[in-house]
Amino acid sequence: MTDMELYRAAEAARAHSYSPYSAYAVGAALLAESGKLYTGCNVENAAYGPSNCAERTAFFKAVSEGDRRFLAIAIAGGHAGEERLDFCPPCGVCRQVMQEFCEPERFRIILGRSDGVLKSFLLKELLPLGFGAALKGE
């Protein structure tokens, strides 16, 4: 799967966003080593704390279905109801979830804009000195 195909899947997932409080809709598409694709969108809640980001939604779907090894994630975000998208990097909590299940030197995070420009980062670039299961000897 190309980076653009993965990003387009994230754009499609964004259409399902439930974001009445922030009015910022996000979609994510997560590619597992198995070749399976998992998508997610942000789901907000009036209490804010129970809200969930698109990236974690995709990860939790994948883990709940038995996948635990991943290659890349694409993220598409922008104001709800607008077609203009801009780079939407994952929040710190999402980066930590990625650290739990991914190899920081290998896992790619793909961000895009509506003009077709894509940028790719390794997890270790966005979460330097991250900690996770590897530090426990697993």
C-alpha positions as CSV (number, residue, x, y, z in Angstrom):
1,M,0.0,0.0,0.0
2,T,1.4,3.4,-0.9
3,D,1.6,6.3,1.5
4,M,-1.1,8.2,-0.6
5,E,-3.5,5.2,-0.5
6,L,-3.0,5.0,3.3
7,Y,-3.6,8.7,3.6
8,R,-6.8,8.5,1.5
9,A,-8.1,5.8,3.8
10,A,-7.5,8.2,6.7
11,E,-9.4,10.9,4.9
12,A,-12.3,8.5,4.4
13,A,-12.3,7.5,8.1
14,R,-12.4,11.2,9.0
15,A,-16.0,11.4,7.5
16,H,-17.2,9.4,10.6
17,S,-15.7,11.8,13.2
18,Y,-17.9,12.7,16.1
19,S,-16.5,16.1,17.0
20,P,-19.3,18.5,18.1
21,Y,-17.1,20.2,20.8
22,S,-13.8,20.9,19.0
23,A,-15.3,21.0,15.5
24,Y,-12.0,19.3,14.5
25,A,-12.5,16.1,12.6
26,V,-9.6,13.5,12.4
27,G,-9.3,10.2,10.7
28,A,-6.5,7.6,10.9
29,A,-5.6,4.5,8.9
30,L,-3.3,2.0,10.5
31,L,-1.4,-0.6,8.5
32,A,-0.6,-3.8,10.3
33,E,2.3,-6.1,9.4
34,S,-0.4,-8.7,8.5
35,G,-1.5,-6.4,5.7
36,K,-4.8,-5.6,7.3
37,L,-5.9,-2.0,7.5
38,Y,-7.6,-0.5,10.5
39,T,-9.3,2.9,10.5
40,G,-10.5,5.2,13.2
41,C,-11.9,8.6,13.8
42,N,-12.0,10.9,16.8
43,V,-15.0,10.4,19.1
44,E,-15.6,13.3,21.5
45,N,-17.6,13.4,24.7
46,A,-19.1,16.4,26.6
47,A,-16.9,15.4,29.6
48,Y,-13.8,15.6,27.4
49,G,-11.9,13.0,29.3
50,P,-13.8,10.0,27.8
51,S,-13.0,11.4,24.3
52,N,-10.8,9.3,22.0
53,C,-8.4,10.3,19.2
54,A,-8.6,8.7,15.8
55,E,-5.2,7.1,16.1
56,R,-6.0,5.3,19.4
57,T,-9.4,4.2,17.9
58,A,-7.5,2.5,15.1
59,F,-4.9,1.0,17.4
60,F,-7.6,-0.3,19.8
61,K,-9.6,-1.8,17.0
62,A,-6.5,-3.6,15.7
63,V,-5.4,-4.9,19.1
64,S,-8.9,-6.1,19.9
65,E,-8.9,-8.1,16.7
66,G,-5.5,-9.7,17.5
67,D,-3.0,-7.6,15.5
68,R,-0.1,-6.2,17.5
69,R,2.6,-5.4,14.9
70,F,2.3,-2.3,12.8
71,L,4.1,-0.6,9.9
72,A,2.6,2.8,9.5
73,I,-0.3,5.1,10.3
74,A,-1.7,8.0,8.2
75,I,-3.6,10.8,9.9
76,A,-5.9,13.3,8.2
77,G,-7.3,16.3,10.1
78,G,-9.1,19.6,9.7
79,H,-12.0,21.7,10.7
80,A,-15.3,19.7,10.6
81,G,-17.3,20.4,7.5
82,E,-14.3,21.7,5.6
83,E,-12.4,20.0,2.8
84,R,-9.1,21.9,3.6
85,L,-6.8,19.6,5.6
86,D,-3.5,20.4,7.2
87,F,-0.8,18.4,8.8
88,C,-2.3,16.8,12.0
89,P,0.4,15.2,14.1
90,P,-0.6,12.8,16.9
91,C,-1.0,14.0,20.4
92,G,1.4,12.8,23.2
93,V,-1.0,10.1,24.4
94,C,-1.3,8.7,20.9
95,R,2.4,8.7,20.5
96,Q,2.7,6.7,23.7
97,V,0.2,4.1,22.5
98,M,2.3,3.8,19.3
99,Q,5.4,3.3,21.4
100,E,3.7,0.4,23.2
101,F,3.0,-1.5,20.0
102,C,5.6,-0.3,17.4
103,E,9.3,-0.3,16.7
104,P,10.2,3.4,17.0
105,E,13.1,3.1,14.4
106,R,10.7,1.5,11.9
107,F,7.1,2.7,12.4
108,R,6.1,5.5,10.1
109,I,3.6,8.3,10.8
110,I,2.3,9.9,7.6
111,L,0.7,13.3,7.7
112,G,-0.9,15.1,4.8
113,R,-2.6,18.2,3.5
114,S,-5.5,18.6,1.1
115,D,-3.0,19.9,-1.6
116,G,-1.6,16.3,-1.8
117,V,1.7,17.0,0.1
118,L,2.6,14.2,2.5
119,K,5.3,14.1,5.2
120,S,6.5,10.9,6.8
121,F,8.2,10.7,10.2
122,L,9.6,7.8,12.2
123,L,8.0,7.4,15.6
124,K,11.4,7.9,17.2
125,E,11.5,11.4,15.6
126,L,8.2,12.4,17.2
127,L,8.7,10.7,20.5
128,P,12.4,10.9,21.3
129,L,13.6,8.9,24.3
130,G,10.2,7.2,24.5
131,F,9.6,4.4,26.9
132,G,7.7,1.2,26.5
133,A,7.6,-2.6,26.7
134,A,11.2,-2.9,25.4
135,L,12.5,-1.3,28.6
136,K,10.8,-4.1,30.6
137,G,12.8,-6.7,28.7
138,E,9.8,-7.8,26.6
